[in-house]
Amino acid sequence: AFVPASRFDHSRVKGFQLDGAHARVACAKCHPTVKTSEGKRMVLYRPVSARCESCHADSDTLKSRK
């Protein structure tokens, strides 16, 4: 489940509010751990898409909103 970031307030930034079901999404779903070009592992905080389609490409929820 979502754990508030200590240096980023999702509720204050347009496009990144974590309301409703989004508040229960694991942080790693949007912020995956990736390997750098040096082979180190790091959490990707940005760029992160705020577009619904980036996670809900085939979602019935999006289709019903159109």
N, C-alpha and C positions, 0 to 999 in steps of 0.2 A: 504494500500500500504506500501511498504518498507520504514522504517525510519532508516537512518544510526545509527548504534550503536555507542555510544560515546567511548567505550573502545575496540572495535573490528572492524577492517577494513576488511570487506568481500572481497574486491577487491585484497587484498594482500595475502590471504591465499589460497593455491591451494586446489581445491575441494569445495570451498565455495563462489566462485564468483557469484554475482547476476546479470547476464547479461540477456538481452532481456526480455522475459515474466517473468522470475524469479524475476526481479526487482519490479514487480507489485504484488507479492504475499505478503499477510499480514504476518507480523512477527510471529503472533501466529500460523500460519500453521506449522512452523518448531520449534517454541519455545512456546509450550503450557503451560498453567498454570496447575500445578499439586498440589496435597495435599502431604505434607510430612508425615512421620510416626507419627509426633506430631500433625497432623491435620492442620498445617499451609499451606497457599497457597503460592506457589513460581513459578516463570517463569523458565522453564527448558532450560538452555542455552547449556548444554552438558551433556551427549553425544548426538550429533545430526548426523544422518547418512548423508553422502554426496553421497550415492548411488542413482542413478536415480530410481531404483526399489522401494525404500522406499516410494516414492510418486506416481510413475507412473507404478505400477505393471501391469496394464492391458492396458496401453496406446498404442494407435496406433502409436504415435510418436516414442516410443522405438522400436516397431516392424519394423518400416520402416527404422531404423538406422542399423538393423542387416543384 
